[in-house]
Amino acid sequence: MVTEQENEEVLEGGGVDRRAFLGLFAGGVGGAAMVAATAAAAWPRDGDSGSAASASNPPAGAGMAAAHGESPADMDAMHKEGVDLFLKNAESPITKGVGATELEWKMVDGVRVFELTCRNVDWEVTPGKVEKAMTYNGIVPGPTLRVVEGQPVRVDVRNDLDQSTAVHWHGQRVPNAMDGVPFVTQPPIQPGDSFSYEFTPGPFGSHMYHSHHNATEQVGKGMLGALLVEPANRADEPAYDKDYLYILNDSLGGFTINGKGFPATAPYTAALGERVRFRFMNEGQMVHPIHLHGLTFEIFARDGYPLPQPFRCDTITVAPGERWDAIVVADNPGLWAFHCHILSHAESPQGMFGMVSVLIVK
Ligand SMILES: [Cu+2]
């Protein structure tokens, strides 16, 4: 888990600068290096053209490479370049900024208090592709809030945007006045103003918070985060060794997992035999069937609610607003592709992009 401080370091000076980024290809495979550099300049790939609405759907068929003016070798080199960058990202970040870091809180009179500030920032989605984001605390997704069922929380929200906003606690049974829908339950939080949300978390499970004002733009551009409600009784959820978020969005910079598009998506890792929990959440506008190679999901909760009977699958369709919880037993070593199976969200003639990651089991 990356701490807030480490994240600041990444935001300030970490990552890879443009020159170092291009330098990555110096050690490439002979003539492929030039191709790779050209491809880097042309990043993002086709199909990752800025928003889901404008994403192209690559034509199928044998003429594809020719239609893009690329030889098979050039095409393969670009595909390889993306994978190499992804693996490099596993060692050190190739973009600035890490989303969904856990937010520290303080205890005040028995209440767990969090602070969120809404603000505009530049967010690097893929190497060199920087978008105008609307955020909580400057990151996409916003910081992860971890709370406990039945233990009261307060979230102090300050609005430093240039438009009004409000925060909705998606999946929680809050008092009506805390539900965060302007003119339905509260006045909007105007620029420069603050609002404190107070509620007692429940039900437990994987939930979300997000803007509920001008939401197509505000959520689309990054005003979303995970609200993880731990059960008062740990035995109410299955045991696991690792806890991972897989948050989908499809507006800011195209198709993303946890605020980044491939190759800047973080890989997931597990030791052989570990039980890994994945929390799938869809904050986008489209359904995304998420597919894991070589291993099996055991789906045990939907929208936080434990299923009466868990079920197994390898592709779980996550609709907007939904959360699905899975346990994966990492019993098959290797690098397992882990991606949206709407293929135009994941792969173009120039290589993989968007909603693609890998589960590394070793
Ligand atoms: Cu998708």
Boltz pocket constraint, residues with backbone or C-beta under 6 A from the ligand:
constraints:
  - pocket:
      binder: B
      contacts: [[A, 255], [A, 287], [A, 288], [A, 289], [A, 340], [A, 341], [A, 342], [A, 345], [A, 355]]
      max_distance: 6.0
